[in-house]
Amino acid sequence: MKILTAAQTRLADAYTAEQENITSLELMERAVKAFLAWFEDKFTSKTGRPVLIFCGPGNNGGDGLAIARLLHQHNYNVQVFILSTNGSYAPDFKANLNRLPEEIVRKHLQQASDFPEIPANALVLDTLFGTGLNRPLSGFITDLVQYINQSLATVIAVDMPTGLFADAPNAPEDIIIEADFTLSFELPKLAFLLPSKALYVGEWTVVPIGLSVKFISQAPSSYFYISPDVAAAILKPRPKYGHKGSFGHALLISGSYGKMGATVLSSRACLRSGVGLLTVYCPSAGYFILQTAVPEAMTVTDPKEQYTSQLPDISTYNAIGIGPGLGKASATHQLVKQLLETTKAPLVIDADALNIISEDENLKKSIPPDSILTPHPKEFERLAGIAQNDYHRLELLKEFCQEHSCYVVLKGAHTCIGTPVGTFYFNSTGNPGMATGGTGDVLTGIITALVAQHYSPLESCIVGVYLHGLAGDLVKAEIGEQALLASDMVSYLGKAFLEVQSYDHKKKKF
């Protein structure tokens, strides 16, 4: 799913209206009907919860007025509050104001004394300013936004929380609506996917409103959201006459004394992700652990008991994963250096292997083209530098991937995949329960297995992060977030694969 800028979305609106020979007002009506369907499903009770709709003077406010009319028709208790602007209102706003039934309570807001009481059980709809906002809020409107934020009501932002920029960073001092829910029309906004915006966006949902598929497909964008159909289209069926040699031989270089659990998790995840053969190279202290905990894997040990010191023969492998639980012994530094300089197999680099590379600029320069790096934010900071904000981090990610011709899986709530060509892919699966030790090791195993099966680096990243997050979501549905363990995710990988394979492209659902 493409992510467009606010300006591109407005062009998509105009193009759709022109191609379908409808007015912008009719397209707005389509959007608010989509909102109503979502709203009624989310908030089923029509009694006892007043709906307070705060409307700005533009098209976002026009949405609010149209929503008020439809909610009133569906027997909700609706009140409308309109920012006074000395008559400077958008045409579609005026049209929807004229359509507003007389029975709906409405009030114009000119100063703080006009602010209504907001009951704790109220549903507050923010339609003050949408994606057209291009400067920070100021004056009277900031008082209103702060007043809404201080209420105990449930706040729902329509298309975009007021004060939040869709495509650019906000200053720390900016006043922004803190929505509990945000409903976006047709496509997600880039801001929804960035960590610092979570406070303002809350739980967000996208509803289709029939914008032109042709326009969206042709619109240039560097940002994409990994929807289920994308993962399902990439995943290949296994041929009937395939054998273990058909699905690749992976090598996992992993583990050190006290951290063999990372190796076990990564190995199990690799095997659960369809690799034909897996060899694990680990310190000799890990031999009995691996032979017992992961009997399906072959184990080769280093002469050193507590860490890896020598690179094994790597000539026969289709993919090599390195890093989980590896440690940073000086001899391990040399192993990483030799691997980067000599491997012909594609690499998946994680954890301490990344930390070793980050400490040596020459090692960064030795990263083989098309390698996949899987850092968490702190590891990425060590590799690429400290970001001033989320947007600067994306710039650093772009520069790093292009400079080193590599793929970076920047882990987080919406794991972001950076590519050598400057495109970004944000994941749609996963939950906060996955913020626990070992889940990154699981991801390394999954991606290594996919690379070994001859998926391209980008395909391996996209399917890998999607399956990883989906397995976490399946665990959450069973036992909740607090009890989620990385080993649970390995156990649910099979169900995750089945769910992706069951996707119905015609019905666009599982």
Buried (B, 14 or more C-beta within 10 A) or exposed (E): BBBBBBEBBBBBBBBBBEEEEEEBBEBBBBBBBBBBEBBBEBBEEEEEBBBBBBBBBBBBBBBBBBBBBBBBEEEBBBBBBBBBBEEEBBEBBBBBBEEBEEEBEBEEBEEEEEBBEBBEEBBBBBBBBBBBBEEBBEEBBBBBBBBBBEBEBBBBBBBBBBBBBBBEBBEEEBBBBBBBBBBBBBBBBBBBBBEBBBEBBBEBEBBEBEBBEEBBEEBEBBBBBBBBBBBBBBBEEEEEEEEEEEBBBBBBBBBBBEBBBBBBBBBBBBBBBBBBBBBBBBBBBBBEBBEEBBEEBBBBBBEBEBBBBEBBEBEEBBBBBBBBBBBBBEBBBBBBBBBBEEBEBBBBBBBBBBBBBBEEEEBBEBBBEBBBBBBBEEBBBBBBEEBEBBBEBBEBBBBBBBEBBBBBBBBBBBBBBBBBEEBBBBBBBBBEBBBBEBBBBBBBBBBBBBBBBBBBBBBBBBBBBBBBBBBBBBBBEEEEBEEBBBBBBBBBBEBBBEBBEEBEEEEEEE
